[in-house]
């Protein structure tokens, strides 16, 4: 109720993610203010790099990258290098979509967008990293991740349904036609976004062929994610919580193997 501040800094991955999100938001907003468009293109790459450097300097004190001061400079350099590499990658694609909504919140207060009603008494709130729009108002939802992302074919099996729920939220709360959702890695060797894209839409994006679906498959995937979320919420309310050491960690496996007493 009092919402006290934690005596410890955020874990390094959370701090890195928070700083990356804030820096990319300010970079794209800065591009829009200075050029009239938030799209990353080869012609705007130099300006984007300047804006990124300014944004990192502005927010780095809000997101301490390590609890050990001697680790902060190297962690900051790694993050900066990864984000610059992403800017180059995105500018090279020069896609047709315009980043229209950045860090869009819903369900947090009465003045903003309402929560998404999933049915069965389940309400969802969240923050969508980015929503890009075509000139026809078609939307692709993006969620920034670290080095590993999940293709759309694995969303339900792996329980990675956040983006599918955000796609439905964008559709219902903004009144747009959502034609895709992509997890965008900000690190690692492969910077290709993975997720789903409506192959029957008129928007052409560089993506993996197996991530292409038709519109009926896309809608079915979002509905399946909603049903999975409702089932999980019902289990939590009923206290039906099971130990699942093979999958309890966000990236798989057990988060606490030293103290877990569940038989494997």
C-alpha positions as CSV (number, residue, x, y, z in Angstrom):
1,X,0.0,0.0,0.0
2,X,2.8,2.4,0.8
3,X,4.8,1.4,-2.3
4,X,8.2,1.8,-0.5
5,X,11.4,2.1,-2.6
6,X,13.5,-1.0,-2.9
7,X,16.7,-0.9,-0.8
8,X,18.5,-2.5,-3.7
9,X,18.8,-1.3,-7.3
10,X,16.9,-3.1,-10.0
11,X,18.6,-6.2,-11.4
12,X,21.0,-5.3,-14.2
13,X,18.8,-6.8,-17.0
14,X,15.8,-4.8,-15.9
15,X,17.9,-1.6,-15.6
16,X,19.4,-2.2,-19.0
17,X,16.0,-2.7,-20.5
18,X,14.5,0.3,-18.8
19,X,17.3,2.6,-20.1
20,X,17.1,1.1,-23.6
21,X,13.4,1.7,-23.8
22,X,13.7,5.3,-22.5
23,X,16.5,6.1,-24.9
24,X,14.8,4.7,-28.0
25,X,11.6,6.5,-27.1
26,X,13.4,9.8,-26.8
27,X,15.4,9.1,-30.0
28,X,12.3,8.5,-32.1
29,X,10.4,11.4,-30.5
30,X,13.4,13.6,-31.2
31,X,13.4,12.5,-34.8
32,X,9.8,13.4,-35.2
33,X,10.2,16.8,-33.6
34,X,13.2,17.7,-35.8
35,X,12.2,16.1,-39.1
36,X,8.5,15.6,-39.0
37,X,8.9,11.8,-39.0
38,X,10.1,9.2,-36.5
39,X,11.1,6.7,-39.2
40,X,14.7,5.6,-39.1
41,X,16.2,6.1,-42.6
42,X,19.8,6.2,-43.9
43,X,19.5,10.0,-44.2
44,X,18.4,10.4,-40.6
45,X,20.9,8.0,-39.1
46,X,23.5,10.6,-38.1
47,X,20.8,12.7,-36.3
48,X,19.4,9.5,-34.6
49,X,22.9,8.7,-33.2
50,X,23.2,12.2,-31.7
51,X,19.7,11.9,-30.2
52,X,20.5,8.5,-28.8
53,X,23.7,9.7,-27.1
54,X,21.7,12.6,-25.5
55,X,18.9,10.3,-24.4
56,X,21.3,7.9,-22.7
57,X,23.0,10.7,-20.9
58,X,19.7,12.1,-19.8
59,X,18.3,8.8,-18.4
60,X,21.3,6.8,-17.2
61,X,21.0,8.1,-13.6
62,X,17.4,6.9,-13.5
63,X,18.4,3.3,-14.5
64,X,21.7,2.4,-12.7
65,X,23.2,-0.4,-14.9
66,X,24.9,-2.1,-12.0
67,X,25.1,-2.0,-8.2
68,X,28.9,-2.0,-8.6
69,X,30.1,1.4,-9.8
70,X,33.2,-0.1,-11.5
71,X,30.9,-2.1,-13.8
72,X,28.7,0.8,-15.0
73,X,31.0,2.3,-17.7
74,X,31.5,-1.0,-19.5
75,X,27.8,-1.9,-19.2
76,X,26.9,1.6,-20.6
77,X,29.3,1.1,-23.5
78,X,27.8,-2.3,-24.3
79,X,24.3,-0.9,-24.3
80,X,25.2,2.1,-26.4
81,X,27.0,-0.2,-29.0
82,X,23.9,-2.5,-29.1
83,X,21.5,0.4,-29.6
84,X,23.6,2.1,-32.3
85,X,23.8,-1.2,-34.1
86,X,20.0,-1.5,-33.9
87,X,19.6,2.0,-35.4
88,X,21.9,1.1,-38.3
89,X,19.9,-2.1,-38.8
90,X,16.5,-0.3,-38.7
91,X,17.7,2.5,-41.0
92,X,18.9,-0.1,-43.5
93,X,15.4,-1.6,-43.8
94,X,13.8,1.8,-44.4
95,X,10.4,0.3,-44.0
96,X,7.1,1.9,-45.0
97,X,5.6,2.3,-41.5
98,X,5.6,5.3,-39.3
99,X,6.3,4.9,-35.5
100,X,3.1,6.5,-34.2
101,X,2.8,5.5,-30.6
102,X,5.8,5.1,-28.2
103,X,5.6,3.6,-24.8
104,X,1.8,3.7,-24.9
105,X,0.2,2.9,-21.6
106,X,-3.3,1.6,-21.1
107,X,-5.3,0.7,-17.9
108,X,-3.1,2.7,-15.5
109,X,-5.3,5.7,-14.7
110,X,-8.7,7.2,-15.5
111,X,-7.3,9.9,-17.7
112,X,-5.5,7.6,-20.2
113,X,-6.6,4.6,-22.2
114,X,-8.7,2.1,-20.3
115,X,-7.7,-1.5,-19.5
116,X,-8.4,-4.2,-22.0
117,X,-11.3,-6.4,-21.0
118,X,-10.4,-10.0,-21.8
119,X,-13.7,-11.3,-20.6
120,X,-14.5,-13.4,-17.6
121,X,-13.8,-10.5,-15.3
122,X,-10.1,-10.3,-16.4
123,X,-8.7,-6.8,-17.2
124,X,-5.3,-6.2,-18.7
125,X,-3.1,-3.2,-18.4
126,X,0.3,-2.6,-19.9
127,X,2.8,-0.5,-21.8
128,X,3.3,-1.1,-25.5
129,X,6.8,-0.3,-26.6
130,X,5.9,0.9,-30.1
131,X,3.0,0.9,-32.6
132,X,3.8,1.6,-36.3
133,X,1.1,2.7,-38.7
134,X,0.8,2.5,-42.5
135,X,-0.7,5.3,-44.5
136,X,-3.9,3.3,-44.5
137,X,-4.0,3.1,-40.7
138,X,-2.8,-0.6,-40.5
139,X,-0.8,-1.2,-37.4
140,X,2.2,-3.4,-36.4
141,X,3.0,-3.7,-32.7
142,X,6.6,-4.0,-31.6
143,X,8.0,-5.1,-28.3
144,X,11.7,-4.7,-27.6
145,X,13.7,-7.6,-26.2
146,X,17.3,-8.5,-25.4
147,X,19.1,-10.9,-27.6
148,X,16.5,-13.7,-27.9
149,X,13.0,-13.5,-29.3
150,X,10.2,-16.0,-29.9
151,X,8.7,-16.6,-33.3
152,X,5.0,-16.5,-33.6
153,X,4.7,-20.3,-34.1
154,X,6.0,-20.7,-30.5
155,X,4.0,-18.1,-28.7
156,X,1.3,-20.3,-27.3
157,X,3.4,-23.4,-26.6
158,X,6.0,-21.3,-24.8
159,X,3.5,-19.0,-23.0
160,X,4.9,-15.9,-24.7
161,X,1.5,-14.3,-25.2
162,X,2.3,-10.7,-24.1
163,X,2.6,-9.4,-27.7
164,X,-0.5,-11.1,-28.9
165,X,-2.5,-9.5,-26.0
166,X,-0.9,-6.1,-26.9
167,X,-2.0,-6.6,-30.5
168,X,-5.6,-7.0,-29.4
169,X,-5.3,-4.1,-27.0
170,X,-4.1,-1.8,-29.9
171,X,-6.9,-3.1,-32.1
172,X,-9.7,-2.5,-29.6
173,X,-8.4,0.6,-27.7
174,X,-7.1,2.6,-30.7
175,X,-9.6,1.3,-33.3
176,X,-6.9,0.3,-35.8
177,X,-6.5,-2.8,-37.9
178,X,-3.5,-4.7,-36.5
179,X,-1.7,-6.7,-39.1
180,X,1.3,-7.9,-37.2
181,X,3.3,-8.1,-34.0
182,X,7.0,-8.3,-33.7
183,X,9.5,-9.0,-30.9
184,X,12.5,-6.8,-31.8
185,X,15.9,-7.9,-30.4
186,X,18.2,-5.1,-29.4
187,X,21.3,-7.4,-29.0
188,X,22.7,-10.6,-30.2
189,X,24.0,-11.7,-33.6
190,X,20.6,-11.7,-35.3
191,X,18.6,-8.4,-35.2
192,X,15.7,-9.7,-37.3
193,X,12.3,-9.1,-35.6
194,X,10.3,-12.3,-35.1
195,X,6.6,-12.6,-34.6
196,X,3.6,-12.6,-37.0
197,X,2.6,-10.6,-40.0
198,X,-0.5,-10.8,-42.1
199,X,0.7,-11.9,-45.5
200,X,-2.6,-10.8,-47.1
201,X,-2.1,-7.1,-46.0
202,X,-0.6,-4.6,-48.4
203,X,2.4,-3.8,-46.1
204,X,5.7,-5.4,-47.0
205,X,8.2,-5.8,-44.2
206,X,11.5,-7.7,-44.1
207,X,10.6,-10.8,-41.9
208,X,11.1,-14.5,-41.7
209,X,8.9,-16.4,-44.1
210,X,7.5,-18.7,-41.4
211,X,6.2,-15.7,-39.5
212,X,3.7,-14.9,-42.3
213,X,0.1,-15.8,-41.6
214,X,-3.2,-15.0,-43.2
215,X,-5.7,-12.7,-41.4
216,X,-7.8,-15.6,-40.1
217,X,-4.8,-17.3,-38.5
218,X,-3.7,-14.0,-37.0
219,X,-7.0,-13.4,-35.4
220,X,-7.1,-17.0,-34.1
221,X,-3.7,-16.6,-32.5
222,X,-4.8,-13.5,-30.7
223,X,-8.0,-15.2,-29.5
224,X,-6.0,-18.3,-28.3
225,X,-3.7,-16.0,-26.3
226,X,-6.7,-14.3,-24.6
227,X,-8.1,-17.7,-23.7
228,X,-4.7,-18.7,-22.2
229,X,-4.5,-15.5,-20.2
230,X,-8.0,-16.0,-18.9
231,X,-7.2,-19.6,-17.9
232,X,-4.0,-18.4,-16.1
233,X,-5.9,-15.7,-14.2
234,X,-8.6,-18.1,-13.2
235,X,-5.9,-20.5,-11.8
236,X,-4.3,-17.7,-9.8
237,X,-7.6,-16.6,-8.3
238,X,-8.5,-20.1,-7.4
239,X,-5.0,-20.7,-5.9
240,X,-4.4,-23.5,-8.4
241,X,-0.7,-22.8,-8.7
242,X,1.7,-25.6,-9.7
243,X,5.5,-25.8,-9.5
244,X,6.8,-26.1,-13.0
245,X,10.6,-26.1,-12.7
246,X,11.1,-26.9,-16.4
247,X,9.4,-23.7,-17.5
248,X,9.1,-21.3,-14.5
249,X,11.9,-19.0,-15.6
250,X,11.0,-16.4,-18.2
251,X,13.6,-17.9,-20.6
252,X,12.9,-21.5,-19.5
253,X,14.2,-23.6,-16.7
254,X,14.0,-23.0,-13.0
255,X,14.7,-19.5,-11.6
256,X,15.7,-20.9,-8.2
257,X,17.2,-24.3,-8.6
258,X,19.2,-24.2,-5.3
259,X,16.0,-24.0,-3.2
260,X,13.4,-25.6,-5.4
261,X,12.0,-28.8,-3.8
262,X,9.9,-29.9,-6.7
263,X,10.9,-33.2,-8.1
264,X,12.2,-33.1,-11.7
